[in-house]
Amino acid sequence: MRLFKRDVEPELGKGRQLDRSIGSMYSDDPVDPDHDVLNRRRLARQLARAIADLSQQTESAVVALVGPWGSGKTSLVEQIQEQLSSDGWHVGAHNPWSYSDYGGAVAGFFASLRDAVPESVLGKEWRESVANWVSRVAPFGAVGGVVGVDASGPVGAVGALLAGDRSPGRLRERAAEGLRSLEQPVLMVLDDLDRLSPEELLFTFKLVRLLGRLPNVYYLLAYDEQTLTEVLESTDLVGKGTGRAQQYLEKIIQVRLEIPPLLLEQEAALANACIDEICARHKITLSADAGRRLQKAWQGCLAAYLDQPRSVKRLFTQVDAMWPEVSGEVDFVDFTLVTFLRTFERRVLDLVVANRDEVLQHESSWSFGHQKETPHDRWKRWTQLIASAEPRYPTHVAHLLAEMFVFLRGARDNTTYAGSYQEDITRRLGVGSSEHFDRYIQVGVPESDLPQSVIRDAVSELRAESIGPAVKKLVEWMATDSGTAIRKLIREHDVDPLPATTLLPLLGSLYLSAMDQKGGMFSLSPDFGILLLAISALDATEPTHATTLLAALADANDSSLALAADAVRKVAQDTDKEHRWSELATPRIVQALEKALRRMATESVATNPRVTTFLYAYRALADAERARALTWKLVNQGAWQLTELLGQLVPLGQASNGEEAWTSMGDFSAGTVDDLLGIDAVLEQLPANPELLTKARAQSYFDRRVEPDDLAARTEYALTSLERLREERVSMPPTPTSAEDGAAGLDVTLQTKSPGATTKPDSEL
């Protein structure tokens, strides 16, 4: 696949011989004629022939090679010099921007002219004549220190005085006589004239027109015509808007040669050559999808910017230089596109960074401010934002961003893309993923991010069923951030299932700690991801072996037991798929849960907030009466306080108003209490406390905000809710014949108020 397709579509980065069609991205050296994708060798031969033909018609002439910045003038000039040198011409180069005054430029120019003709051709006497002439036309003292001019000889100040009996005209004639006798002409090259200041440009033209028009001497001036015209118009000699700049150039220059603009095929071929060089150097293999995305970006945006050799090299040298910092951590195509924005449209990239929450579809204040915005309205707003950054091609850049961020693509296409599109971006480590965005902006993996290399190495160890340093490093990371790692492990597992033998112990050891690692608003705790991955690994394992692994998991530790129990509970709700291992492992897990609960009952509920996790699991997997009996037995042993246990049954969640987040109590469920203890038995054990209701009614609203470790507040909330239930039973006796029938599924809540808040309950509840 290529950026510009013809009949053949060779693939990039397949390990084939490196295409050296541009020599190197970092060099302006003439290219290998066998790989000249821009056909510059042919153009150089044409231009050299034009100069040679001109030498047959006039004794001296000035030729201009005109082309915009970055069009490859310097490289082409070098090829012309090489061509004429091979034909016997004497070639010299003068860099007027190396000198700060007219005198120095004069001395430097004639030093270059003198050195272009070897001493063996015209002799030492001619060289001294040139030096004497320079000493007369250049201001006193300007000659000394110029490279190539010997200030201690006749060129020096003393030499100038001793040569006083020779007029400048006579000295010039002697220099001209020597040049006229040459069998081959001299080509003097003056490149980068568009870099000169107005004063420097004028005395350079004066030098060429008045002093340099010597027989057998021809000049090749290379410059960007638009820039040069603007410089001339800033001088008093020409003046802005007078139209005299072009007239002035016509007096200086006899022949104007223009570098033709690149064809679309040439632009793409040059970019392809750069991509091939990068892929070969860094051993990158681009997929067919990567090629299609790159080609789409090229045709939709990049081609408009990369219309000169220098602009192409400018982009891809940046990509090449920085790729080692992100290799294996980002998508190559997206990295190229972000580098393009960083290099050519920095303000647009800054705009994306400033609005990262929106383009990455994070739940934040922007989503509340634009909830009623249609995709069409969003695209209109974003095109205006992009235009305000004043890119060179606003429409092109807008469509480029739409290809990078699916959120903007949906706005452009006036639709909403399914989550699978976003998942595809995440899987290929794209910039449009919140997991990887910062890697592109920071040009490296931030310290707060989990490198993909750690995941790859850990997965290799897990597949080899050998726990090594990579897995240990992964465990250390997951102790504080399991969510990122689990998402990455799930993607690896989806491609090729990880072995349950090594994966389950890893997941089990981290399961309970992951419950405390809350995600952002509306997001799940990472323990849910661990649970799904464990179930998937068990499903991919032979049922008998899976049962053995679950039994070992249940006996390992509390965290592993919680995972084993929740895995069995979760699949029990799945009616579409059979999980044979669940049925086989349930009795063993029930025994392990009962054993764990008896051990936990020796300490206060307040010191072990995980008590409810195991109670819920035990109630779900064991017989209802057996579960209630065990719970009351543990409460009556004395270490567990009934009121504290009720407080633990109040769920906690994350709430937010779009600007800040906090921990919030969820609804108190009398049905949950009935499942575990029996609601009638609880009310019988708790003495009536109407003061709780009086206090609740005196409040204008009940604030659910709470510190995660504030068990007293949760306990008061639970007791108040039960007191309200007691009051309702007194005023309206229940009709069901059993306490279980009357309380199951009943939620008893206080009047609450959390303005603008959205609450996410714990996943375990």
Secondary structure as UniProt FT lines:
FT   TURN            21..22
FT   TURN            25..26
FT   HELIX           33..35
FT   TURN            37..38
FT   HELIX           40..55
FT   TURN            56..57
FT   STRAND          61..66
FT   TURN            69..70
FT   HELIX           73..86
FT   TURN            87..88
FT   STRAND          90..93
FT   HELIX           96..98
FT   HELIX           102..116
FT   HELIX           119..137
FT   TURN            140..141
FT   TURN            144..145
FT   TURN            147..148
FT   TURN            151..155
FT   HELIX           157..162
FT   TURN            163..165
FT   HELIX           168..180
FT   STRAND          186..190
FT   HELIX           193..195
FT   HELIX           198..206
FT   HELIX           207..211
FT   TURN            215..216
FT   STRAND          217..223
FT   HELIX           225..233
FT   TURN            236..238
FT   TURN            240..241
FT   HELIX           244..252
FT   STRAND          255..258
FT   HELIX           264..282
FT   HELIX           288..297
FT   HELIX           298..302
FT   HELIX           303..305
FT   HELIX           309..326
FT   TURN            327..329
FT   HELIX           332..344
FT   HELIX           346..354
FT   HELIX           356..359
FT   TURN            360..361
FT   HELIX           365..369
FT   TURN            370..372
FT   HELIX           375..388
FT   HELIX           394..404
FT   HELIX           406..412
FT   TURN            413..414
FT   HELIX           419..427
FT   TURN            428..429
FT   TURN            431..432
FT   TURN            434..436
FT   HELIX           437..442
FT   TURN            447..448
FT   HELIX           452..463
FT   TURN            464..465
FT   HELIX           469..478
FT   TURN            479..480
FT   HELIX           482..495
FT   HELIX           500..515
FT   TURN            521..522
FT   HELIX           526..539
FT   HELIX           543..556
FT   HELIX           558..572
FT   HELIX           580..600
FT   TURN            601..602
FT   HELIX           605..607
FT   TURN            609..610
FT   HELIX           611..621
FT   HELIX           624..636
FT   HELIX           642..648
FT   STRAND          652..656
FT   STRAND          661..665
FT   HELIX           670..676
FT   HELIX           679..685
FT   HELIX           691..698
FT   TURN            708..709
FT   HELIX           711..731
FT   HELIX           739..743
FT   TURN            744..745
FT   TURN            755..756
FT   STRAND          758..761
FT   TURN            763..764
//
